[in-house]
Amino acid sequence: MRGNASVDISTTKEGGVSQLYRGMISAPIVKDKFGITVAGFYNDQAGYIDRLDPATLELADDDFNESEVYGVSITGLLKFSEAASLRVSGMYQKSKASGNNLVRFNVADPDNIVLVPQNGDYEVAGPDPGFNNLEYKKADATFKYAFDWAEFTSVTGYAQHTNPQFSDPILTIGTVIDFISGSPPGTTTSIPVSAEAEAEKFVQEFRLSSLNNDTLEWQVGLFYSKDETSNIQLAVAQPQELILNSSQFPSSYEEKAAFANVTYYVTPNFDVTAGLRYSEPSLDADFNFSGLLVTPLAGQFSVSENVTTYLFNARWRVEDNLSLYARVASGYRPAWVNIPVVDAFTGQATSSIVDADSLWSYEIGAKGSVLEGKLSYDVALWAMQWNNFQTSLTLNALTSGGNAGVGQSSHGFEGTFNAFVTDQFRLHATVAHTKSTLDADSVGLGAVAGEATRGLPDWTASLRANYDYTIGDINAAVGLGVRYVDELNGPYLGDPARGIGFGLTRQFSFGEVVLTDLNARFTKGNVTLNLYATNLFDSYDFATGGVGIDGLGNVLAAALLLNPVLSAPL
């Protein structure tokens, strides 16, 4: 029998105390035949954004963006014989989240955007932020049987989740609703939005794999999945009881697929792999859309496709400390159902179906070490071509899903490096560069050809130093890390003169982010104490955000904050 347990207590500057408890126990029931593992956790994550009463600006809800997550899992392994085994597992998880880390800003001059918090750095004035709850259940079984010449694997899975949500977007679209409905400014005082999503998924896969050898390895298989989903949404402007969105769109997604790949060892140090996957995805949906902000639509929709994706890979082990590889692969994402949001000012609307998208990716890389293994590296160059990619579209402060209608070309490189300066002192560094642009004009995105993809930094990097030492019979370690994220692009610039974009006169970007983390670990016997601080210098930075202009000419700005400094005096 074996087990472990951990407790994590942390405080957040400007916020409260967070708690994380985890435990696991594993025990044999019948020696060498049957055993089980049971694990569970409870996570109470404190908030750090205060909600103010929008009328009085008095504190209404302290640290409201909090969450609570807990769950349990159980796994059983049964060995029928040396050749046959069955692993069965189940999991239950439930989460409750209130609000988010969204802070709104004033923009005095759209031509020279400077973000000034409307209230405080960690305050937002608005109605009840609502909630986002999730209940998730899953069960799966994996059966394996080893023949003399191959291994057979059967994987069966079932998952179910419910996701009730409630929010009130009065601060972002309240003025727009008054204008569209012909009401005096300030008439709309709240816009309660409720959503109830449910889904069930069944998956079955059969695989037959050859045994490892130095000549030819192969794998073949069949795959089947079926998703049944239900989604009901209702948004009503108060006090006038004006229905903005009333949507019901249950759907059923089914996929049948067959796949195969083979690896041939041309020499012991050089091998090539080829693989393909043929699938037949299909989607059936019922539509019932109505309301001021959506396109009225009722009926049924079906779509089915035949899709083949490919994989090609080559590896060359030049020597013991150097390996080169090249990879080419294609990918695919299926279509899904979407609420057809309409812009009352322009008549522009999103589609009720977000079409499938596809891509090709290309990568070459090298893995190895030098200086007798004291410095190791993993570097790669890559490129990607994404066609009609699925994305989010914004229409007059309303966000909906959709397709860009154009392609996106991306390329870059990434590297990971480890240096063993001494037996006790180690350095770990990462660096990545990405360049991604649109291939053509996109009216839906409000962008022109060549614009950089929004929300994607050109550069990211990190450097971490770790030092191990001993204090008597205590094994200890200390670590210092620095993370860097380049500027994030805000909205697309577009070309309003050609009807592309929303009138922003310059591209707005969120600034660079530099975060410092510190940790220390002390171990004696079976007990370990970890102390840590993330964002040590309390950098006030943004995870993402956006600035736009609505149909009334109002400049709207909002950003999701990174967590303030965290400490854990356990």
C-alpha positions as CSV (number, residue, x, y, z in Angstrom):
1,M,0.0,0.0,0.0
2,R,1.2,3.5,-0.7
3,G,-0.3,7.0,-0.5
4,N,0.4,10.7,-0.2
5,A,-1.3,13.8,0.9
6,S,-0.5,17.5,0.4
7,V,-1.8,20.8,1.7
8,D,-1.3,24.1,-0.2
9,I,-2.2,27.4,1.6
10,S,-1.5,30.7,-0.2
11,T,-2.5,34.3,0.1
12,T,-3.1,36.8,-2.8
13,K,-2.2,40.4,-2.5
14,E,-5.4,42.5,-2.8
15,G,-7.2,39.2,-2.3
16,G,-7.9,36.4,0.2
17,V,-6.6,33.0,1.3
18,S,-6.6,30.0,-1.1
19,Q,-6.5,26.4,-0.1
20,L,-5.7,23.2,-2.0
21,Y,-5.9,19.8,-0.4
22,R,-5.0,16.6,-2.3
23,G,-4.7,12.9,-1.3
24,M,-4.2,9.6,-2.9
25,I,-4.0,6.0,-1.7
26,S,-3.2,2.9,-3.8
27,A,-3.5,-0.6,-2.5
28,P,-3.5,-4.2,-3.8
29,I,-6.7,-6.1,-3.2
30,V,-5.5,-9.4,-4.6
31,K,-1.7,-9.5,-4.8
32,D,-0.4,-9.3,-8.4
33,K,-4.1,-9.6,-9.6
34,F,-6.2,-6.7,-8.6
35,G,-5.5,-3.3,-7.1
36,I,-7.3,0.1,-6.7
37,T,-6.2,3.7,-6.5
38,V,-8.5,6.4,-4.9
39,A,-7.6,10.1,-5.2
40,G,-9.4,13.3,-4.3
41,F,-8.9,17.0,-4.0
42,Y,-10.5,20.2,-2.8
43,N,-9.4,23.7,-4.1
44,D,-10.8,26.9,-2.7
45,Q,-9.3,29.7,-4.9
46,A,-9.6,33.2,-3.4
47,G,-10.6,36.2,-5.5
48,Y,-8.9,39.6,-5.7
49,I,-11.4,41.8,-7.7
50,D,-13.8,43.9,-5.7
51,R,-17.3,44.6,-7.0
52,L,-18.7,48.1,-6.4
53,D,-22.3,49.2,-6.4
54,P,-22.7,50.9,-9.9
55,A,-25.0,53.6,-8.4
56,T,-23.1,54.5,-5.2
57,L,-19.6,53.1,-6.0
58,E,-19.6,51.6,-2.5
59,L,-18.1,48.1,-1.9
60,A,-20.8,45.5,-2.7
61,D,-18.8,42.3,-2.9
62,D,-15.2,41.9,-1.7
63,D,-12.9,39.6,-3.7
64,F,-15.8,38.3,-5.7
65,N,-13.9,36.4,-8.5
66,E,-13.5,33.3,-6.4
67,S,-13.9,29.6,-7.3
68,E,-14.4,26.3,-5.6
69,V,-13.4,23.0,-7.3
70,Y,-13.5,19.5,-5.8
71,G,-13.4,16.0,-7.2
72,V,-12.7,12.3,-6.6
73,S,-11.4,9.5,-8.9
74,I,-11.1,5.8,-8.5
75,T,-9.1,3.4,-10.7
76,G,-9.0,-0.4,-10.6
77,L,-6.5,-2.6,-12.4
78,L,-7.3,-6.3,-13.0
79,K,-4.7,-8.7,-14.4
80,F,-6.4,-11.8,-15.8
81,S,-3.0,-13.2,-16.9
82,E,0.4,-12.1,-18.0
83,A,-1.2,-11.3,-21.4
84,A,-4.5,-9.8,-20.5
85,S,-5.4,-6.8,-18.3
86,L,-8.4,-4.4,-17.7
87,R,-8.1,-0.9,-16.2
88,V,-11.4,0.7,-15.2
89,S,-11.6,4.3,-13.9
90,G,-14.2,6.8,-12.9
91,M,-14.1,10.5,-12.0
92,Y,-16.5,13.1,-10.6
93,Q,-15.7,16.8,-10.4
94,K,-17.7,19.9,-9.6
95,S,-16.7,23.5,-9.9
96,K,-18.3,26.8,-8.9
97,A,-16.9,30.1,-10.1
98,S,-18.1,33.6,-9.4
99,G,-17.3,36.5,-11.7
100,N,-13.9,36.8,-13.4
101,N,-10.7,38.9,-13.4
102,L,-12.1,41.4,-15.8
103,V,-11.4,45.1,-15.2
104,R,-12.8,47.9,-17.3
105,F,-10.9,51.0,-18.4
106,N,-11.5,54.5,-19.7
107,V,-10.0,55.5,-23.0
108,A,-9.8,59.3,-23.2
109,D,-8.2,59.5,-26.7
110,P,-8.7,56.7,-29.2
111,D,-5.7,57.9,-31.2
112,N,-3.4,57.6,-28.3
113,I,-4.8,54.9,-26.1
114,V,-3.8,54.9,-22.5
115,L,-5.7,52.6,-20.2
116,V,-7.0,54.2,-17.0
117,P,-9.1,52.0,-14.6
118,Q,-12.6,53.2,-14.4
119,N,-12.5,52.6,-10.7
120,G,-9.5,51.0,-9.0
121,D,-6.8,48.7,-10.2
122,Y,-8.7,45.7,-8.8
123,E,-12.2,47.1,-8.7
124,V,-15.1,47.0,-11.1
125,A,-18.5,48.8,-10.8
126,G,-21.4,46.6,-12.0
127,P,-24.2,44.3,-11.1
128,D,-24.0,40.8,-9.7
129,P,-21.2,39.2,-11.7
130,G,-23.1,35.9,-12.0
131,F,-21.6,32.4,-11.9
132,N,-20.2,29.6,-14.1
133,N,-20.7,26.1,-12.6
134,L,-19.7,22.8,-14.1
135,E,-20.4,19.3,-13.0
136,Y,-18.4,16.6,-14.8
137,K,-18.6,12.8,-14.7
138,K,-16.7,10.2,-16.7
139,A,-16.0,6.5,-16.8
140,D,-13.6,4.6,-19.0
141,A,-12.3,1.1,-19.5
142,T,-9.1,0.0,-21.2
143,F,-8.6,-3.7,-22.1
144,K,-5.2,-5.0,-23.3
145,Y,-4.2,-8.4,-24.6
146,A,-0.7,-9.2,-25.7
147,F,-0.4,-11.8,-28.5
148,D,2.9,-13.2,-29.5
149,W,3.0,-10.9,-32.5
150,A,1.0,-7.8,-31.5
151,E,-1.0,-6.1,-28.8
152,F,-4.7,-5.5,-28.9
153,T,-6.2,-2.5,-27.0
154,S,-9.8,-1.5,-26.5
155,V,-10.7,1.8,-25.0
156,T,-14.3,2.6,-24.0
157,G,-15.3,6.0,-22.5
158,Y,-18.4,7.8,-21.4
159,A,-18.6,11.4,-20.2
160,Q,-21.4,13.7,-19.1
161,H,-21.4,17.3,-18.0
162,T,-23.8,20.1,-17.1
163,N,-22.8,23.8,-17.3
164,P,-25.3,26.3,-15.9
165,Q,-24.1,30.0,-16.2
166,F,-25.5,33.4,-15.3
167,S,-24.1,36.9,-16.2
168,D,-25.2,40.5,-16.7
169,P,-23.4,42.4,-19.5
170,I,-25.2,45.7,-18.8
171,L,-21.9,47.6,-18.7
172,T,-20.8,46.6,-22.2
173,I,-24.1,46.6,-24.2
174,G,-26.5,48.6,-22.1
175,T,-26.3,51.8,-24.1
176,V,-26.5,49.9,-27.3
177,I,-29.7,48.2,-26.2
178,D,-31.3,51.5,-25.4
179,F,-30.4,53.0,-28.8
180,I,-31.6,49.9,-30.8
181,S,-34.9,49.7,-28.9
182,G,-35.5,53.5,-29.1
183,S,-35.5,53.9,-25.4
184,P,-34.0,56.9,-23.5
185,P,-30.4,56.5,-22.4
186,G,-30.3,54.7,-19.0
187,T,-33.6,52.9,-19.5
188,T,-32.0,49.4,-19.4
189,T,-30.8,48.8,-15.9
190,S,-29.8,45.1,-16.1
191,I,-29.5,42.3,-18.7
192,P,-29.7,38.9,-16.9
193,V,-28.3,36.2,-19.2
194,S,-28.9,32.6,-18.3
195,A,-27.4,29.6,-20.1
196,E,-27.8,25.9,-19.5
197,A,-25.6,23.5,-21.5
198,E,-25.5,19.7,-21.1
199,A,-23.6,17.1,-23.0
200,E,-23.1,13.3,-23.2
201,K,-20.2,11.7,-25.0
202,F,-19.5,8.0,-25.8
203,V,-16.2,6.9,-27.3
204,Q,-15.0,3.5,-28.5
205,E,-11.6,2.8,-30.0
206,F,-9.9,-0.5,-31.1
207,R,-6.2,-0.6,-31.8
208,L,-3.8,-3.4,-32.9
209,S,-0.1,-2.6,-32.6
210,S,2.9,-4.5,-33.6
211,L,5.6,-5.3,-31.0
212,N,8.6,-3.1,-30.8
213,N,11.4,-4.2,-33.2
214,D,14.2,-2.8,-35.3
215,T,12.7,-3.3,-38.7
216,L,9.0,-2.5,-39.1
217,E,6.4,-1.3,-36.6
218,W,2.7,-0.6,-37.4
219,Q,-0.6,0.3,-35.8
220,V,-4.2,0.1,-37.2
221,G,-7.4,1.0,-35.5
222,L,-11.1,2.0,-35.6
223,F,-12.7,4.9,-33.8
224,Y,-16.3,5.9,-33.0
225,S,-17.7,8.7,-31.0
226,K,-21.1,10.3,-30.5
227,D,-21.9,13.6,-28.7
228,E,-25.4,14.6,-27.7
229,T,-25.6,18.2,-26.6
230,S,-28.3,20.6,-25.4
231,N,-27.9,24.4,-25.1
232,I,-30.6,26.8,-23.9
233,Q,-29.9,30.6,-23.5
234,L,-32.1,33.5,-22.5
235,A,-31.2,37.2,-22.3
236,V,-33.9,39.8,-21.3
237,A,-33.3,43.5,-20.9
238,Q,-34.9,44.9,-17.7
239,P,-37.1,46.6,-16.7
240,Q,-38.8,46.6,-20.1
241,E,-38.8,42.8,-20.4
242,L,-37.2,43.0,-23.9
243,I,-36.1,39.6,-25.2
244,L,-32.6,40.0,-26.6
245,N,-31.8,36.3,-27.2
246,S,-33.9,33.3,-26.8
247,S,-32.1,30.3,-28.2
248,Q,-32.4,26.5,-28.1
249,F,-30.1,24.4,-30.2
250,P,-29.7,20.7,-29.3
251,S,-27.3,18.9,-31.6
252,S,-25.9,15.5,-32.2
253,Y,-22.3,14.9,-33.5
254,E,-21.2,11.5,-34.7
255,E,-17.8,10.4,-36.1
256,K,-16.6,7.1,-37.5
257,A,-12.9,6.8,-38.4
258,A,-10.2,4.3,-39.3
259,F,-6.5,5.0,-38.9
260,A,-3.2,3.4,-39.6
261,N,0.5,4.2,-39.4
262,V,3.7,2.4,-40.1
263,T,7.3,3.0,-39.1
264,Y,10.2,1.6,-41.2
265,Y,13.7,1.5,-39.9
266,V,15.9,2.1,-43.0
267,T,18.9,1.7,-40.7
268,P,19.1,1.3,-36.9
269,N,19.6,5.0,-36.7
270,F,17.2,6.3,-39.4
271,D,13.4,5.6,-39.6
272,V,10.4,7.1,-41.4
273,T,6.8,7.0,-40.4
274,A,3.7,7.5,-42.5
275,G,0.1,7.6,-41.1
276,L,-3.4,8.5,-42.2
277,R,-6.8,8.8,-40.6
278,Y,-10.0,8.6,-42.6
279,S,-13.1,9.9,-40.8
280,E,-16.8,10.5,-41.5
281,P,-18.0,13.3,-39.2
282,S,-21.7,14.3,-39.2
283,L,-23.6,17.0,-37.3
284,D,-27.4,17.2,-36.9
285,A,-28.9,20.2,-35.1
286,D,-32.3,21.8,-34.4
287,F,-32.6,25.6,-34.4
288,N,-34.9,27.8,-32.5
289,F,-33.5,31.4,-32.4
290,S,-35.3,34.6,-31.7
291,G,-34.7,38.0,-30.0
292,L,-33.5,41.5,-30.8
293,L,-29.9,40.5,-31.1
294,V,-30.1,37.3,-33.1
295,T,-31.3,36.3,-36.5
296,P,-34.7,34.7,-36.2
297,L,-34.4,31.1,-37.3
298,A,-36.2,27.8,-36.7
299,G,-35.6,24.5,-38.4
300,Q,-33.1,21.6,-38.8
301,F,-29.7,21.4,-40.2
302,S,-27.4,18.5,-41.1
303,V,-23.9,18.4,-42.4
304,S,-21.6,15.4,-43.1
305,E,-18.1,15.2,-44.6
306,N,-15.4,12.7,-45.5
307,V,-12.0,13.8,-44.1
308,T,-8.6,12.3,-44.5
309,T,-5.6,13.6,-42.5
310,Y,-2.0,12.6,-42.9
311,L,1.2,12.3,-40.9
312,F,4.8,12.0,-42.2
313,N,7.8,11.8,-39.9
314,A,11.5,11.1,-40.3
315,R,14.1,10.7,-37.5
316,W,17.9,10.4,-37.8
317,R,20.0,9.6,-34.8
318,V,23.2,11.1,-36.0
319,E,25.1,10.0,-32.9
320,D,24.3,9.2,-29.3
321,N,24.0,12.9,-28.4
322,L,22.3,14.2,-31.5
323,S,19.0,13.4,-33.2
324,L,17.3,15.2,-36.1
325,Y,13.7,15.0,-37.2
326,A,11.2,16.3,-39.7
327,R,7.4,16.2,-39.5
328,V,4.5,17.1,-41.8
329,A,0.9,16.7,-40.6
330,S,-2.6,17.8,-41.5
331,G,-5.4,18.5,-39.0
332,Y,-9.1,19.1,-38.9
333,R,-11.8,20.5,-36.6
334,P,-15.4,19.7,-37.2
335,A,-18.3,22.1,-37.6
336,W,-20.4,23.2,-34.6
337,V,-23.6,25.1,-33.8
338,N,-23.5,28.8,-33.1
339,I,-26.0,31.6,-32.1
340,P,-26.4,33.9,-35.1
341,V,-25.8,37.2,-33.5
342,V,-26.8,40.2,-35.6
343,D,-25.5,43.8,-35.6
344,A,-28.6,46.1,-35.6
345,F,-26.5,49.0,-37.0
346,T,-25.0,47.2,-40.0
347,G,-27.2,44.2,-40.5
348,Q,-24.1,42.0,-40.4
349,A,-24.7,38.6,-38.7
350,T,-22.8,35.5,-37.8
351,S,-23.7,32.1,-39.1
352,S,-25.8,29.6,-37.2
353,I,-23.1,27.0,-38.1
354,V,-19.4,27.5,-37.7
355,D,-17.8,25.5,-40.5
356,A,-15.1,23.0,-40.2
357,D,-11.5,24.2,-40.6
358,S,-8.3,22.5,-41.5
359,L,-4.5,23.0,-41.4
360,W,-1.1,21.7,-42.5
361,S,1.9,21.9,-40.2
362,Y,5.6,21.5,-40.9
363,E,8.4,21.1,-38.4
364,I,12.1,20.3,-38.4
365,G,14.1,20.0,-35.2
366,A,17.1,18.8,-33.4
367,K,17.6,17.2,-29.9
368,G,20.9,16.6,-28.3
369,S,23.6,17.5,-25.8
370,V,27.1,18.9,-25.8
371,L,29.9,19.3,-23.2
372,E,29.6,15.7,-22.1
373,G,25.9,16.1,-21.4
374,K,26.1,19.2,-19.3
375,L,24.2,21.2,-21.9
376,S,21.1,19.7,-23.6
377,Y,18.9,21.3,-26.2
378,D,15.6,20.7,-28.1
379,V,15.1,23.2,-30.9
380,A,12.6,23.4,-33.8
381,L,11.5,25.4,-36.7
382,W,7.9,25.2,-37.7
383,A,5.3,26.6,-40.2
384,M,1.5,26.3,-40.3
385,Q,-1.2,27.0,-42.9
386,W,-4.7,27.3,-41.4
387,N,-7.7,27.5,-43.7
388,N,-10.9,29.4,-42.9
389,F,-10.1,29.1,-39.2
390,Q,-12.7,29.0,-36.5
391,T,-12.5,32.1,-34.3
392,S,-14.6,34.6,-32.3
393,L,-16.2,37.5,-34.0
394,T,-17.2,40.8,-32.4
395,L,-20.3,42.7,-33.6
396,N,-21.0,45.9,-31.8
397,A,-19.7,44.7,-28.4
398,L,-21.3,41.3,-28.9
399,T,-19.1,38.3,-29.3
400,S,-20.0,35.1,-31.2
401,G,-18.3,32.2,-32.9
402,G,-17.6,32.1,-36.6
403,N,-15.1,31.6,-39.4
404,A,-12.5,34.1,-40.5
405,G,-13.4,33.3,-44.1
406,V,-9.7,33.6,-45.0
407,G,-6.5,31.7,-44.3
408,Q,-3.8,32.3,-41.7
409,S,-0.1,31.7,-42.2
410,S,2.2,31.2,-39.2
411,H,5.8,30.3,-38.7
412,G,8.3,30.4,-35.9
413,F,10.9,28.6,-33.8
414,E,11.1,27.4,-30.3
415,G,13.9,26.0,-28.1
416,T,14.4,24.4,-24.7
417,F,17.8,24.3,-23.0
418,N,19.1,22.7,-19.8
419,A,22.5,23.4,-18.4
420,F,24.0,21.5,-15.5
421,V,26.5,24.1,-14.3
422,T,27.4,21.9,-11.3
423,D,25.9,18.8,-9.8
424,Q,23.8,21.1,-7.6
425,F,23.2,24.1,-9.8
426,R,20.9,23.8,-12.9
427,L,19.6,26.3,-15.5
428,H,16.4,25.8,-17.6
429,A,15.6,28.2,-20.4
430,T,12.9,28.4,-23.1
431,V,12.4,30.8,-26.0
432,A,9.8,30.9,-28.7
433,H,9.1,33.2,-31.6
434,T,5.8,33.3,-33.6
435,K,4.8,35.3,-36.6
436,S,1.2,34.9,-37.8
437,T,-0.6,36.9,-40.4
438,L,-3.9,36.9,-42.3
439,D,-3.7,35.8,-46.0
440,A,-6.5,38.0,-47.2
441,D,-9.1,40.7,-46.1
442,S,-11.7,39.5,-43.6
443,V,-14.8,41.5,-43.2
444,G,-15.9,39.2,-40.3
445,L,-12.7,39.9,-38.3
446,G,-12.5,43.5,-39.4
447,A,-9.0,42.9,-40.7
448,V,-7.0,43.3,-43.9
449,A,-4.4,41.0,-45.4
450,G,-1.1,40.9,-43.7
451,E,-2.3,42.0,-40.3
452,A,-0.8,40.1,-37.3
453,T,-3.0,37.7,-35.6
454,R,-4.5,39.3,-32.4
455,G,-3.7,38.1,-29.0
456,L,-0.6,36.3,-30.0
457,P,2.8,37.5,-28.7
458,D,5.8,37.6,-31.1
459,W,8.2,36.4,-28.4
460,T,8.0,34.4,-25.2
461,A,10.9,33.3,-23.0
462,S,11.7,32.0,-19.5
463,L,14.8,31.3,-17.4
464,R,14.8,29.3,-14.3
465,A,17.7,28.6,-11.9
466,N,17.6,25.7,-9.3
467,Y,20.1,25.0,-6.6
468,D,20.1,21.9,-4.4
469,Y,21.8,21.7,-1.0
470,T,21.5,20.0,2.3
471,I,21.0,21.2,5.8
472,G,21.9,18.4,8.1
473,D,19.6,15.5,7.2
474,I,17.2,17.9,5.3
475,N,17.4,17.9,1.5
476,A,16.7,21.4,0.3
477,A,16.4,23.4,-3.0
478,V,15.8,27.0,-4.0
479,G,14.6,28.2,-7.4
480,L,14.3,31.6,-9.1
481,G,12.4,32.0,-12.4
482,V,11.7,34.9,-14.8
483,R,9.0,34.7,-17.5
484,Y,8.6,37.1,-20.4
485,V,5.7,37.6,-22.8
486,D,5.9,40.1,-25.6
487,E,3.2,42.6,-26.5
488,L,-0.3,41.3,-27.3
489,N,-2.1,42.8,-30.2
490,G,-5.6,44.2,-29.4
491,P,-8.2,44.7,-32.1
492,Y,-7.4,44.4,-35.8
493,L,-6.7,47.7,-37.5
494,G,-8.8,47.0,-40.6
495,D,-9.6,49.6,-43.3
496,P,-12.8,51.5,-42.4
497,A,-12.7,53.4,-45.7
498,R,-13.3,50.0,-47.4
499,G,-15.9,48.9,-44.9
500,I,-13.4,46.6,-43.1
501,G,-13.1,47.3,-39.4
502,F,-14.7,49.4,-36.7
503,G,-13.0,52.7,-37.0
504,L,-10.0,52.3,-34.7
505,T,-7.3,54.6,-36.1
506,R,-4.3,52.6,-34.7
507,Q,-3.5,49.2,-33.6
508,F,-3.6,49.0,-29.8
509,S,-1.4,46.5,-28.0
510,F,-1.1,45.4,-24.4
511,G,2.4,45.8,-23.1
512,E,5.2,43.4,-22.4
513,V,5.0,41.2,-19.3
514,V,7.9,40.3,-17.1
515,L,7.1,38.0,-14.1
516,T,9.4,36.7,-11.4
517,D,8.8,33.6,-9.3
518,L,10.6,32.3,-6.3
519,N,10.3,28.9,-4.6
520,A,12.1,26.8,-1.9
521,R,11.7,23.1,-1.0
522,F,12.7,21.2,2.1
523,T,12.4,17.4,2.4
524,K,13.0,15.2,5.4
525,G,12.0,11.6,5.2
526,N,8.4,11.4,3.8
527,V,7.6,15.1,4.5
528,T,8.2,17.9,2.0
529,L,7.6,21.7,2.6
530,N,7.3,24.0,-0.4
531,L,7.3,27.8,-0.1
532,Y,6.7,29.9,-3.2
533,A,5.8,33.3,-4.5
534,T,4.5,33.9,-8.1
535,N,4.6,37.4,-9.6
536,L,7.0,38.3,-6.8
537,F,7.2,42.0,-7.7
538,D,3.4,42.4,-8.1
539,S,3.5,43.3,-11.8
540,Y,0.2,44.8,-12.9
541,D,-0.2,43.1,-16.3
542,F,-2.9,41.7,-18.6
543,A,-3.5,38.2,-19.8
544,T,-5.6,39.5,-22.7
545,G,-8.0,42.3,-23.5
546,G,-9.7,44.4,-26.2
547,V,-10.5,47.9,-27.2
548,G,-13.3,48.7,-29.7
549,I,-15.9,51.2,-30.7
550,D,-19.6,50.4,-30.6
551,G,-22.3,51.7,-33.0
552,L,-22.7,54.8,-30.9
553,G,-19.1,55.8,-31.2
554,N,-18.3,54.8,-27.6
555,V,-14.8,53.5,-26.9
556,L,-15.0,50.2,-25.0
557,A,-12.0,48.8,-23.2
558,A,-11.6,45.8,-20.9
559,A,-8.7,43.5,-19.9
560,L,-8.3,40.3,-18.0
561,L,-5.7,40.8,-15.3
562,L,-2.9,38.4,-14.4
563,N,-3.0,37.3,-10.8
564,P,-1.3,39.6,-8.4
565,V,1.6,38.4,-6.2
566,L,0.9,35.1,-4.4
567,S,2.7,33.8,-1.3
568,A,2.5,30.6,0.6
569,P,3.7,30.7,4.2
570,L,2.8,27.1,4.8
